Amino acid sequence: MKIVGGGLAGLAAAARLGDSGVEVEVHEARQFLGGRAASFPLSPGSPDFERIDNCQHVLLRRCTALLDFYRRCGVEDKIRFHDTLHLLSPDGTVDRIRKDPLPAPFHLARSLLAMRCLDWRDKISLLRCLRAVPRDRLRDDLDAMTMAQWLRKKRATARSVARFWRPFIVSALNEELDRASALPALQVFGEGLLSSRTAYELGVPSVTLDELYSQALAGRLGPRVRVLLGSKVNRIDANSGEADYYISAVPFDRVSSLLPDLPIQEVVSRFEHSPITGIHLWFDRPVTSLEHAMLLDRQIQWMFHKGGGYYLIVVSASRGLESKSTAEIVDLAVEELRDFFPVARHASLKRSRVIREARATFSARPGLERWRPGPRTRLANVFMAGDWTATGWPATMEGAVRSGYAAAEAILETTGSETRR
């Protein structure tokens, strides 16, 4: 078995197949695992220097496949879950979303009604829209409209859109409301906030991503799984005899060149990228004790406290930053951060690092869902995985792992679960 791509999709497929007794080789062109969710040295010329994540990658308690993968790798204890979400307004107001004793889907109602960044009209609008989510998720026309269109039809107030719906959707889908399909957007709320009392809880790795993946390299994927770093595969030839079965676990823009014998260009041409920007800031002192917060009414969207004076700022769907220089982005982040945290106005910036991920995810536009391919291809021994395939989830780490598991299950069904190379 040969898997091309050492991101989460490829690693998940390898873990599932290895557990079933299949001998697997994972080929990763780069010198590290994780794909678009990876870590690297802060100083490229010094591999032993401090390592940072390219961006902050989080999960919800509802991400059952991703949690299962972490369990297989023996690192589930490295994920710390938080049951309180902080929403900060520039005037210093802090709203906290957390569960109360009520059963789902009403477990967050008290927190939402207490939000000071919304007035009573906004709160009524918000609860009315949330009440419609479970019913509207069953509609067959959701992928024909944007989330902005759905909210307009539900008469959502402008302030509830700006201070609740947009922050959650943009960070979850990496896309703006007027570009994102209502189908995955309502899924985020239906499954991520309303499905259970703990589904919304935010999981943040307590170590860098490469520390998580090092467990995989240490053999936690299973003795039958071999990971080859720096092993670039330019083409999968299904008839070469190099392996009985192949999995392409690469982004959509690489599939056509990797599988030239597969007529998939019409499919992948419908996908486009959406960018994320991670802004790493080191101040000479801590500027807040909060571990994380959603930042409202500014371009910067999330803050994660990484220890001491180190903060990671995340801007999803960051097309508005594409024309800005690195220095301009840092200045913007620092200026806006000081709007939320007065201590930052007196802190000195010691260093910074901006990481632009122009190809972070695919854009979950309306009409795209029906084009997402399943794990099987027209080539009987070639399968596909990746967060862009038909996982039932948007472009997330959970979607990537689900795609890897789906490809592995398809192979096991084909082989009758017997060991293959």
Contacts in CASP RR format, 6 or more apart in sequence:
PFRMAT RR
TARGET T0000
AUTHOR 0000-0000-0000
METHOD contacts of the structure
MODEL  1
MKIVGGGLAGLAAAARLGDSGVEVEVHEARQFLGGRAASFPLSPGSPDFE
RIDNCQHVLLRRCTALLDFYRRCGVEDKIRFHDTLHLLSPDGTVDRIRKD
PLPAPFHLARSLLAMRCLDWRDKISLLRCLRAVPRDRLRDDLDAMTMAQW
LRKKRATARSVARFWRPFIVSALNEELDRASALPALQVFGEGLLSSRTAY
ELGVPSVTLDELYSQALAGRLGPRVRVLLGSKVNRIDANSGEADYYISAV
PFDRVSSLLPDLPIQEVVSRFEHSPITGIHLWFDRPVTSLEHAMLLDRQI
QWMFHKGGGYYLIVVSASRGLESKSTAEIVDLAVEELRDFFPVARHASLK
RSRVIREARATFSARPGLERWRPGPRTRLANVFMAGDWTATGWPATMEGA
VRSGYAAAEAILETTGSETRR
1 17 0 8 1.000
1 22 0 8 1.000
1 23 0 8 1.000
1 24 0 8 1.000
1 25 0 8 1.000
1 243 0 8 1.000
1 244 0 8 1.000
1 245 0 8 1.000
1 246 0 8 1.000
1 247 0 8 1.000
1 411 0 8 1.000
1 420 0 8 1.000
1 421 0 8 1.000
2 24 0 8 1.000
2 25 0 8 1.000
2 27 0 8 1.000
2 233 0 8 1.000
2 236 0 8 1.000
2 242 0 8 1.000
2 243 0 8 1.000
2 245 0 8 1.000
2 246 0 8 1.000
2 247 0 8 1.000
3 10 0 8 1.000
3 13 0 8 1.000
3 14 0 8 1.000
3 24 0 8 1.000
3 25 0 8 1.000
3 26 0 8 1.000
3 27 0 8 1.000
3 246 0 8 1.000
3 247 0 8 1.000
3 249 0 8 1.000
4 27 0 8 1.000
4 233 0 8 1.000
4 236 0 8 1.000
4 246 0 8 1.000
4 247 0 8 1.000
4 248 0 8 1.000
4 249 0 8 1.000
4 250 0 8 1.000
4 258 0 8 1.000
5 26 0 8 1.000
5 27 0 8 1.000
5 28 0 8 1.000
5 29 0 8 1.000
5 35 0 8 1.000
5 248 0 8 1.000
5 249 0 8 1.000
5 250 0 8 1.000
6 26 0 8 1.000
6 27 0 8 1.000
6 28 0 8 1.000
6 33 0 8 1.000
6 34 0 8 1.000
6 35 0 8 1.000
6 227 0 8 1.000
6 249 0 8 1.000
7 28 0 8 1.000
7 33 0 8 1.000
7 34 0 8 1.000
7 35 0 8 1.000
7 36 0 8 1.000
7 37 0 8 1.000
7 249 0 8 1.000
7 400 0 8 1.000
8 34 0 8 1.000
8 35 0 8 1.000
8 37 0 8 1.000
8 66 0 8 1.000
8 69 0 8 1.000
8 387 0 8 1.000
8 397 0 8 1.000
8 400 0 8 1.000
8 401 0 8 1.000
9 249 0 8 1.000
9 385 0 8 1.000
9 386 0 8 1.000
9 387 0 8 1.000
9 400 0 8 1.000
9 401 0 8 1.000
9 403 0 8 1.000
9 404 0 8 1.000
9 407 0 8 1.000
10 26 0 8 1.000
10 247 0 8 1.000
10 249 0 8 1.000
10 385 0 8 1.000
10 386 0 8 1.000
10 404 0 8 1.000
11 26 0 8 1.000
11 33 0 8 1.000
11 34 0 8 1.000
11 69 0 8 1.000
11 213 0 8 1.000
11 216 0 8 1.000
11 221 0 8 1.000
12 65 0 8 1.000
12 69 0 8 1.000
12 385 0 8 1.000
12 400 0 8 1.000
12 401 0 8 1.000
12 402 0 8 1.000
12 403 0 8 1.000
12 404 0 8 1.000
12 405 0 8 1.000
12 408 0 8 1.000
13 24 0 8 1.000
13 247 0 8 1.000
13 249 0 8 1.000
13 385 0 8 1.000
13 404 0 8 1.000
13 405 0 8 1.000
13 407 0 8 1.000
13 408 0 8 1.000
14 24 0 8 1.000
14 26 0 8 1.000
14 221 0 8 1.000
14 225 0 8 1.000
14 227 0 8 1.000
15 69 0 8 1.000
15 72 0 8 1.000
15 73 0 8 1.000
15 216 0 8 1.000
15 221 0 8 1.000
15 222 0 8 1.000
15 225 0 8 1.000
16 404 0 8 1.000
16 405 0 8 1.000
16 408 0 8 1.000
16 409 0 8 1.000
17 24 0 8 1.000
17 224 0 8 1.000
17 225 0 8 1.000
17 408 0 8 1.000
17 411 0 8 1.000
17 412 0 8 1.000
18 24 0 8 1.000
18 221 0 8 1.000
18 222 0 8 1.000
18 224 0 8 1.000
18 225 0 8 1.000
19 72 0 8 1.000
19 222 0 8 1.000
20 408 0 8 1.000
20 412 0 8 1.000
20 417 0 8 1.000
20 419 0 8 1.000
21 224 0 8 1.000
21 419 0 8 1.000
22 224 0 8 1.000
22 411 0 8 1.000
22 412 0 8 1.000
22 415 0 8 1.000
22 419 0 8 1.000
22 420 0 8 1.000
23 224 0 8 1.000
23 226 0 8 1.000
23 419 0 8 1.000
23 420 0 8 1.000
23 421 0 8 1.000
24 224 0 8 1.000
24 225 0 8 1.000
24 226 0 8 1.000
25 226 0 8 1.000
25 228 0 8 1.000
25 243 0 8 1.000
26 225 0 8 1.000
26 226 0 8 1.000
26 227 0 8 1.000
26 228 0 8 1.000
27 228 0 8 1.000
27 231 0 8 1.000
27 232 0 8 1.000
27 233 0 8 1.000
28 35 0 8 1.000
28 227 0 8 1.000
28 228 0 8 1.000
28 229 0 8 1.000
28 230 0 8 1.000
28 231 0 8 1.000
29 230 0 8 1.000
29 231 0 8 1.000
29 232 0 8 1.000
29 233 0 8 1.000
30 38 0 8 1.000
30 229 0 8 1.000
30 230 0 8 1.000
31 229 0 8 1.000
31 230 0 8 1.000
32 38 0 8 1.000
32 39 0 8 1.000
32 40 0 8 1.000
32 210 0 8 1.000
32 213 0 8 1.000
32 229 0 8 1.000
33 210 0 8 1.000
33 213 0 8 1.000
33 216 0 8 1.000
33 217 0 8 1.000
33 227 0 8 1.000
33 229 0 8 1.000
34 209 0 8 1.000
34 213 0 8 1.000
36 54 0 8 1.000
36 251 0 8 1.000
36 357 0 8 1.000
36 359 0 8 1.000
36 360 0 8 1.000
36 361 0 8 1.000
37 53 0 8 1.000
37 54 0 8 1.000
37 57 0 8 1.000
37 209 0 8 1.000
37 397 0 8 1.000
38 53 0 8 1.000
38 54 0 8 1.000
38 209 0 8 1.000
38 210 0 8 1.000
38 213 0 8 1.000
39 51 0 8 1.000
39 52 0 8 1.000
39 53 0 8 1.000
39 54 0 8 1.000
39 208 0 8 1.000
39 209 0 8 1.000
39 210 0 8 1.000
39 211 0 8 1.000
40 51 0 8 1.000
40 52 0 8 1.000
40 54 0 8 1.000
40 210 0 8 1.000
41 47 0 8 1.000
41 48 0 8 1.000
41 49 0 8 1.000
41 50 0 8 1.000
41 51 0 8 1.000
42 49 0 8 1.000
42 50 0 8 1.000
42 51 0 8 1.000
42 52 0 8 1.000
42 353 0 8 1.000
43 49 0 8 1.000
43 50 0 8 1.000
51 208 0 8 1.000
51 210 0 8 1.000
52 208 0 8 1.000
52 280 0 8 1.000
52 312 0 8 1.000
52 353 0 8 1.000
53 208 0 8 1.000
53 209 0 8 1.000
53 312 0 8 1.000
54 278 0 8 1.000
54 355 0 8 1.000
54 357 0 8 1.000
55 276 0 8 1.000
55 277 0 8 1.000
55 278 0 8 1.000
55 312 0 8 1.000
55 314 0 8 1.000
55 355 0 8 1.000
55 357 0 8 1.000
55 360 0 8 1.000
56 204 0 8 1.000
56 278 0 8 1.000
56 302 0 8 1.000
56 304 0 8 1.000
56 312 0 8 1.000
56 314 0 8 1.000
57 205 0 8 1.000
57 209 0 8 1.000
57 397 0 8 1.000
58 202 0 8 1.000
58 203 0 8 1.000
58 204 0 8 1.000
59 66 0 8 1.000
59 67 0 8 1.000
59 79 0 8 1.000
59 202 0 8 1.000
59 203 0 8 1.000
59 396 0 8 1.000
59 397 0 8 1.000
59 398 0 8 1.000
60 192 0 8 1.000
60 199 0 8 1.000
60 200 0 8 1.000
60 201 0 8 1.000
60 202 0 8 1.000
60 203 0 8 1.000
61 67 0 8 1.000
61 81 0 8 1.000
61 196 0 8 1.000
61 198 0 8 1.000
61 199 0 8 1.000
61 200 0 8 1.000
61 201 0 8 1.000
61 203 0 8 1.000
62 191 0 8 1.000
62 192 0 8 1.000
62 195 0 8 1.000
62 196 0 8 1.000
62 199 0 8 1.000
62 200 0 8 1.000
63 396 0 8 1.000
63 397 0 8 1.000
63 398 0 8 1.000
64 398 0 8 1.000
65 398 0 8 1.000
65 399 0 8 1.000
65 401 0 8 1.000
65 402 0 8 1.000
65 405 0 8 1.000
66 397 0 8 1.000
66 398 0 8 1.000
66 399 0 8 1.000
66 401 0 8 1.000
67 76 0 8 1.000
67 79 0 8 1.000
68 401 0 8 1.000
69 401 0 8 1.000
70 76 0 8 1.000
70 78 0 8 1.000
70 79 0 8 1.000
70 212 0 8 1.000
72 220 0 8 1.000
72 221 0 8 1.000
73 212 0 8 1.000
73 213 0 8 1.000
73 215 0 8 1.000
73 216 0 8 1.000
73 220 0 8 1.000
73 221 0 8 1.000
74 215 0 8 1.000
74 220 0 8 1.000
75 212 0 8 1.000
75 215 0 8 1.000
75 220 0 8 1.000
78 205 0 8 1.000
78 206 0 8 1.000
78 207 0 8 1.000
78 211 0 8 1.000
78 212 0 8 1.000
79 203 0 8 1.000
79 204 0 8 1.000
79 205 0 8 1.000
79 206 0 8 1.000
80 203 0 8 1.000
80 204 0 8 1.000
80 205 0 8 1.000
80 206 0 8 1.000
81 201 0 8 1.000
81 202 0 8 1.000
81 203 0 8 1.000
81 204 0 8 1.000
82 201 0 8 1.000
82 202 0 8 1.000
82 203 0 8 1.000
82 204 0 8 1.000
82 291 0 8 1.000
82 292 0 8 1.000
83 98 0 8 1.000
83 99 0 8 1.000
83 198 0 8 1.000
83 201 0 8 1.000
84 96 0 8 1.000
84 97 0 8 1.000
84 98 0 8 1.000
85 96 0 8 1.000
85 97 0 8 1.000
85 98 0 8 1.000
85 200 0 8 1.000
85 202 0 8 1.000
85 294 0 8 1.000
86 94 0 8 1.000
86 95 0 8 1.000
86 96 0 8 1.000
86 290 0 8 1.000
86 292 0 8 1.000
86 293 0 8 1.000
86 294 0 8 1.000
87 94 0 8 1.000
87 95 0 8 1.000
87 96 0 8 1.000
87 97 0 8 1.000
87 115 0 8 1.000
87 117 0 8 1.000
87 163 0 8 1.000
87 167 0 8 1.000
87 293 0 8 1.000
87 294 0 8 1.000
87 296 0 8 1.000
88 94 0 8 1.000
88 95 0 8 1.000
88 290 0 8 1.000
88 293 0 8 1.000
88 294 0 8 1.000
88 295 0 8 1.000
88 296 0 8 1.000
88 340 0 8 1.000
89 95 0 8 1.000
89 116 0 8 1.000
89 117 0 8 1.000
89 163 0 8 1.000
89 296 0 8 1.000
89 297 0 8 1.000
90 296 0 8 1.000
90 297 0 8 1.000
90 298 0 8 1.000
90 339 0 8 1.000
90 340 0 8 1.000
92 340 0 8 1.000
93 116 0 8 1.000
93 117 0 8 1.000
94 293 0 8 1.000
95 111 0 8 1.000
95 114 0 8 1.000
95 115 0 8 1.000
95 116 0 8 1.000
95 117 0 8 1.000
96 111 0 8 1.000
97 108 0 8 1.000
97 111 0 8 1.000
97 112 0 8 1.000
97 115 0 8 1.000
97 200 0 8 1.000
98 108 0 8 1.000
98 111 0 8 1.000
99 107 0 8 1.000
99 108 0 8 1.000
99 111 0 8 1.000
99 197 0 8 1.000
99 198 0 8 1.000
99 200 0 8 1.000
100 107 0 8 1.000
100 108 0 8 1.000
100 109 0 8 1.000
100 110 0 8 1.000
100 111 0 8 1.000
101 107 0 8 1.000
102 109 0 8 1.000
102 110 0 8 1.000
103 197 0 8 1.000
104 194 0 8 1.000
104 195 0 8 1.000
104 196 0 8 1.000
104 197 0 8 1.000
104 199 0 8 1.000
105 130 0 8 1.000
105 134 0 8 1.000
105 190 0 8 1.000
105 193 0 8 1.000
105 194 0 8 1.000
105 195 0 8 1.000
107 197 0 8 1.000
108 193 0 8 1.000
108 194 0 8 1.000
108 200 0 8 1.000
109 127 0 8 1.000
112 123 0 8 1.000
112 126 0 8 1.000
112 127 0 8 1.000
112 130 0 8 1.000
113 123 0 8 1.000
113 127 0 8 1.000
115 123 0 8 1.000
115 163 0 8 1.000
115 164 0 8 1.000
117 159 0 8 1.000
117 163 0 8 1.000
117 296 0 8 1.000
118 126 0 8 1.000
118 159 0 8 1.000
118 160 0 8 1.000
118 163 0 8 1.000
118 164 0 8 1.000
119 159 0 8 1.000
121 157 0 8 1.000
122 157 0 8 1.000
122 159 0 8 1.000
122 160 0 8 1.000
122 163 0 8 1.000
123 160 0 8 1.000
125 154 0 8 1.000
125 155 0 8 1.000
125 156 0 8 1.000
125 157 0 8 1.000
125 160 0 8 1.000
126 156 0 8 1.000
126 157 0 8 1.000
126 160 0 8 1.000
126 164 0 8 1.000
128 154 0 8 1.000
128 155 0 8 1.000
129 151 0 8 1.000
129 154 0 8 1.000
129 156 0 8 1.000
129 160 0 8 1.000
129 165 0 8 1.000
130 189 0 8 1.000
130 193 0 8 1.000
130 194 0 8 1.000
132 154 0 8 1.000
133 186 0 8 1.000
133 189 0 8 1.000
133 190 0 8 1.000
133 194 0 8 1.000
134 190 0 8 1.000
134 194 0 8 1.000
136 142 0 8 1.000
136 150 0 8 1.000
136 186 0 8 1.000
137 186 0 8 1.000
137 187 0 8 1.000
137 190 0 8 1.000
142 150 0 8 1.000
142 181 0 8 1.000
142 182 0 8 1.000
142 183 0 8 1.000
142 186 0 8 1.000
143 181 0 8 1.000
143 182 0 8 1.000
143 183 0 8 1.000
143 366 0 8 1.000
143 367 0 8 1.000
143 368 0 8 1.000
143 369 0 8 1.000
143 370 0 8 1.000
144 366 0 8 1.000
144 367 0 8 1.000
145 181 0 8 1.000
145 182 0 8 1.000
145 366 0 8 1.000
146 177 0 8 1.000
146 178 0 8 1.000
146 179 0 8 1.000
146 180 0 8 1.000
146 181 0 8 1.000
146 182 0 8 1.000
146 366 0 8 1.000
147 165 0 8 1.000
147 169 0 8 1.000
147 177 0 8 1.000
147 180 0 8 1.000
147 181 0 8 1.000
147 182 0 8 1.000
147 185 0 8 1.000
147 186 0 8 1.000
148 161 0 8 1.000
148 177 0 8 1.000
148 178 0 8 1.000
149 182 0 8 1.000
150 182 0 8 1.000
150 185 0 8 1.000
150 186 0 8 1.000
151 161 0 8 1.000
151 165 0 8 1.000
151 177 0 8 1.000
156 165 0 8 1.000
161 177 0 8 1.000
162 296 0 8 1.000
162 297 0 8 1.000
163 296 0 8 1.000
163 297 0 8 1.000
165 177 0 8 1.000
166 176 0 8 1.000
166 177 0 8 1.000
167 294 0 8 1.000
167 296 0 8 1.000
167 301 0 8 1.000
168 188 0 8 1.000
168 189 0 8 1.000
168 193 0 8 1.000
168 294 0 8 1.000
169 175 0 8 1.000
169 177 0 8 1.000
169 180 0 8 1.000
169 185 0 8 1.000
169 188 0 8 1.000
170 176 0 8 1.000
170 177 0 8 1.000
170 301 0 8 1.000
170 316 0 8 1.000
170 317 0 8 1.000
171 294 0 8 1.000
171 301 0 8 1.000
171 302 0 8 1.000
171 314 0 8 1.000
171 316 0 8 1.000
172 185 0 8 1.000
172 188 0 8 1.000
172 394 0 8 1.000
172 396 0 8 1.000
173 180 0 8 1.000
173 184 0 8 1.000
173 185 0 8 1.000
173 188 0 8 1.000
173 361 0 8 1.000
173 364 0 8 1.000
173 394 0 8 1.000
173 395 0 8 1.000
174 274 0 8 1.000
174 276 0 8 1.000
174 316 0 8 1.000
174 317 0 8 1.000
174 360 0 8 1.000
174 361 0 8 1.000
174 363 0 8 1.000
174 364 0 8 1.000
174 395 0 8 1.000
175 274 0 8 1.000
175 316 0 8 1.000
175 317 0 8 1.000
175 363 0 8 1.000
175 364 0 8 1.000
175 365 0 8 1.000
176 317 0 8 1.000
177 185 0 8 1.000
179 317 0 8 1.000
179 363 0 8 1.000
179 365 0 8 1.000
180 363 0 8 1.000
180 364 0 8 1.000
180 365 0 8 1.000
181 364 0 8 1.000
181 365 0 8 1.000
181 366 0 8 1.000
181 367 0 8 1.000
181 368 0 8 1.000
181 369 0 8 1.000
182 366 0 8 1.000
183 366 0 8 1.000
183 369 0 8 1.000
184 364 0 8 1.000
184 369 0 8 1.000
184 393 0 8 1.000
184 394 0 8 1.000
185 364 0 8 1.000
187 392 0 8 1.000
187 393 0 8 1.000
187 394 0 8 1.000
188 394 0 8 1.000
191 199 0 8 1.000
192 199 0 8 1.000
192 200 0 8 1.000
193 199 0 8 1.000
193 200 0 8 1.000
202 292 0 8 1.000
204 291 0 8 1.000
204 292 0 8 1.000
204 304 0 8 1.000
205 212 0 8 1.000
216 227 0 8 1.000
217 227 0 8 1.000
219 225 0 8 1.000
221 227 0 8 1.000
233 258 0 8 1.000
234 257 0 8 1.000
234 258 0 8 1.000
235 257 0 8 1.000
235 258 0 8 1.000
235 259 0 8 1.000
235 260 0 8 1.000
236 246 0 8 1.000
236 248 0 8 1.000
236 258 0 8 1.000
236 259 0 8 1.000
236 382 0 8 1.000
237 261 0 8 1.000
238 246 0 8 1.000
238 261 0 8 1.000
238 379 0 8 1.000
238 380 0 8 1.000
238 381 0 8 1.000
238 382 0 8 1.000
243 421 0 8 1.000
244 381 0 8 1.000
244 420 0 8 1.000
244 421 0 8 1.000
245 381 0 8 1.000
245 382 0 8 1.000
245 383 0 8 1.000
245 411 0 8 1.000
245 414 0 8 1.000
245 415 0 8 1.000
245 420 0 8 1.000
246 381 0 8 1.000
246 382 0 8 1.000
246 383 0 8 1.000
247 382 0 8 1.000
247 383 0 8 1.000
247 384 0 8 1.000
247 385 0 8 1.000
247 404 0 8 1.000
247 407 0 8 1.000
247 408 0 8 1.000
247 411 0 8 1.000
248 255 0 8 1.000
248 258 0 8 1.000
248 259 0 8 1.000
248 382 0 8 1.000
248 383 0 8 1.000
248 384 0 8 1.000
248 385 0 8 1.000
249 384 0 8 1.000
249 385 0 8 1.000
249 386 0 8 1.000
249 403 0 8 1.000
249 404 0 8 1.000
249 407 0 8 1.000
250 258 0 8 1.000
250 386 0 8 1.000
251 359 0 8 1.000
251 386 0 8 1.000
251 388 0 8 1.000
252 268 0 8 1.000
252 271 0 8 1.000
252 362 0 8 1.000
252 388 0 8 1.000
253 268 0 8 1.000
253 271 0 8 1.000
253 273 0 8 1.000
253 359 0 8 1.000
255 262 0 8 1.000
255 264 0 8 1.000
255 268 0 8 1.000
255 384 0 8 1.000
256 262 0 8 1.000
256 264 0 8 1.000
256 265 0 8 1.000
256 268 0 8 1.000
259 377 0 8 1.000
259 379 0 8 1.000
259 382 0 8 1.000
261 379 0 8 1.000
262 377 0 8 1.000
262 378 0 8 1.000
262 379 0 8 1.000
262 382 0 8 1.000
263 378 0 8 1.000
264 373 0 8 1.000
264 377 0 8 1.000
267 371 0 8 1.000
267 373 0 8 1.000
270 368 0 8 1.000
270 371 0 8 1.000
271 362 0 8 1.000
271 363 0 8 1.000
271 368 0 8 1.000
271 371 0 8 1.000
271 388 0 8 1.000
272 362 0 8 1.000
272 363 0 8 1.000
272 365 0 8 1.000
273 358 0 8 1.000
273 359 0 8 1.000
273 360 0 8 1.000
273 361 0 8 1.000
273 362 0 8 1.000
273 363 0 8 1.000
274 317 0 8 1.000
274 319 0 8 1.000
274 360 0 8 1.000
274 361 0 8 1.000
274 362 0 8 1.000
274 363 0 8 1.000
274 364 0 8 1.000
274 395 0 8 1.000
275 317 0 8 1.000
275 318 0 8 1.000
275 319 0 8 1.000
275 321 0 8 1.000
275 322 0 8 1.000
275 356 0 8 1.000
275 357 0 8 1.000
275 358 0 8 1.000
275 359 0 8 1.000
275 360 0 8 1.000
276 314 0 8 1.000
276 315 0 8 1.000
276 316 0 8 1.000
276 317 0 8 1.000
276 318 0 8 1.000
276 357 0 8 1.000
276 360 0 8 1.000
276 361 0 8 1.000
277 314 0 8 1.000
277 315 0 8 1.000
277 318 0 8 1.000
277 321 0 8 1.000
277 329 0 8 1.000
277 354 0 8 1.000
277 355 0 8 1.000
277 356 0 8 1.000
277 357 0 8 1.000
278 312 0 8 1.000
278 313 0 8 1.000
278 314 0 8 1.000
278 315 0 8 1.000
278 354 0 8 1.000
278 355 0 8 1.000
278 356 0 8 1.000
278 357 0 8 1.000
279 300 0 8 1.000
279 312 0 8 1.000
279 313 0 8 1.000
279 314 0 8 1.000
279 315 0 8 1.000
279 329 0 8 1.000
279 330 0 8 1.000
279 333 0 8 1.000
279 352 0 8 1.000
279 353 0 8 1.000
279 354 0 8 1.000
279 355 0 8 1.000
280 310 0 8 1.000
280 311 0 8 1.000
280 312 0 8 1.000
280 313 0 8 1.000
280 352 0 8 1.000
280 353 0 8 1.000
280 354 0 8 1.000
280 355 0 8 1.000
281 310 0 8 1.000
281 311 0 8 1.000
281 312 0 8 1.000
281 313 0 8 1.000
281 330 0 8 1.000
281 333 0 8 1.000
281 334 0 8 1.000
281 337 0 8 1.000
281 349 0 8 1.000
281 352 0 8 1.000
282 309 0 8 1.000
282 310 0 8 1.000
282 311 0 8 1.000
282 349 0 8 1.000
282 350 0 8 1.000
282 351 0 8 1.000
282 352 0 8 1.000
283 309 0 8 1.000
283 310 0 8 1.000
283 311 0 8 1.000
283 344 0 8 1.000
283 347 0 8 1.000
283 348 0 8 1.000
283 349 0 8 1.000
283 350 0 8 1.000
284 309 0 8 1.000
284 347 0 8 1.000
284 348 0 8 1.000
284 349 0 8 1.000
284 350 0 8 1.000
285 308 0 8 1.000
285 309 0 8 1.000
285 343 0 8 1.000
285 347 0 8 1.000
286 305 0 8 1.000
286 307 0 8 1.000
286 308 0 8 1.000
286 309 0 8 1.000
286 343 0 8 1.000
287 309 0 8 1.000
287 311 0 8 1.000
287 337 0 8 1.000
287 341 0 8 1.000
287 343 0 8 1.000
287 344 0 8 1.000
287 347 0 8 1.000
288 303 0 8 1.000
288 305 0 8 1.000
288 340 0 8 1.000
288 341 0 8 1.000
288 343 0 8 1.000
288 344 0 8 1.000
289 305 0 8 1.000
290 303 0 8 1.000
290 305 0 8 1.000
291 304 0 8 1.000
291 305 0 8 1.000
292 302 0 8 1.000
292 303 0 8 1.000
292 304 0 8 1.000
292 305 0 8 1.000
293 302 0 8 1.000
293 303 0 8 1.000
293 340 0 8 1.000
294 301 0 8 1.000
294 302 0 8 1.000
295 301 0 8 1.000
295 302 0 8 1.000
295 303 0 8 1.000
295 336 0 8 1.000
295 340 0 8 1.000
298 336 0 8 1.000
298 339 0 8 1.000
298 340 0 8 1.000
299 315 0 8 1.000
299 320 0 8 1.000
299 321 0 8 1.000
299 332 0 8 1.000
299 336 0 8 1.000
300 313 0 8 1.000
300 314 0 8 1.000
300 315 0 8 1.000
300 332 0 8 1.000
300 333 0 8 1.000
300 336 0 8 1.000
300 337 0 8 1.000
301 314 0 8 1.000
301 315 0 8 1.000
301 316 0 8 1.000
302 313 0 8 1.000
302 314 0 8 1.000
302 316 0 8 1.000
303 311 0 8 1.000
303 312 0 8 1.000
303 313 0 8 1.000
303 314 0 8 1.000
303 337 0 8 1.000
303 340 0 8 1.000
304 311 0 8 1.000
304 312 0 8 1.000
304 313 0 8 1.000
304 314 0 8 1.000
305 311 0 8 1.000
306 312 0 8 1.000
309 347 0 8 1.000
311 337 0 8 1.000
313 333 0 8 1.000
313 337 0 8 1.000
315 321 0 8 1.000
318 356 0 8 1.000
321 329 0 8 1.000
321 332 0 8 1.000
321 356 0 8 1.000
322 356 0 8 1.000
322 358 0 8 1.000
324 332 0 8 1.000
326 354 0 8 1.000
329 354 0 8 1.000
330 349 0 8 1.000
330 352 0 8 1.000
330 354 0 8 1.000
334 344 0 8 1.000
334 349 0 8 1.000
337 344 0 8 1.000
338 344 0 8 1.000
338 345 0 8 1.000
361 387 0 8 1.000
361 394 0 8 1.000
361 395 0 8 1.000
361 396 0 8 1.000
362 368 0 8 1.000
362 387 0 8 1.000
362 388 0 8 1.000
362 395 0 8 1.000
364 394 0 8 1.000
364 395 0 8 1.000
369 390 0 8 1.000
372 388 0 8 1.000
372 389 0 8 1.000
372 390 0 8 1.000
372 391 0 8 1.000
373 384 0 8 1.000
373 389 0 8 1.000
373 390 0 8 1.000
374 384 0 8 1.000
374 389 0 8 1.000
374 390 0 8 1.000
374 406 0 8 1.000
375 383 0 8 1.000
375 384 0 8 1.000
375 385 0 8 1.000
375 389 0 8 1.000
375 403 0 8 1.000
375 404 0 8 1.000
375 406 0 8 1.000
375 407 0 8 1.000
375 409 0 8 1.000
375 410 0 8 1.000
376 383 0 8 1.000
376 384 0 8 1.000
376 410 0 8 1.000
377 383 0 8 1.000
377 384 0 8 1.000
380 414 0 8 1.000
383 407 0 8 1.000
383 410 0 8 1.000
383 411 0 8 1.000
384 403 0 8 1.000
384 407 0 8 1.000
385 400 0 8 1.000
385 403 0 8 1.000
385 404 0 8 1.000
385 406 0 8 1.000
385 407 0 8 1.000
386 399 0 8 1.000
386 400 0 8 1.000
386 403 0 8 1.000
386 404 0 8 1.000
387 393 0 8 1.000
387 394 0 8 1.000
387 395 0 8 1.000
387 396 0 8 1.000
387 397 0 8 1.000
387 399 0 8 1.000
387 400 0 8 1.000
387 403 0 8 1.000
388 395 0 8 1.000
389 403 0 8 1.000
389 406 0 8 1.000
391 399 0 8 1.000
391 400 0 8 1.000
391 402 0 8 1.000
391 403 0 8 1.000
391 406 0 8 1.000
392 399 0 8 1.000
392 402 0 8 1.000
393 399 0 8 1.000
393 402 0 8 1.000
411 420 0 8 1.000
END
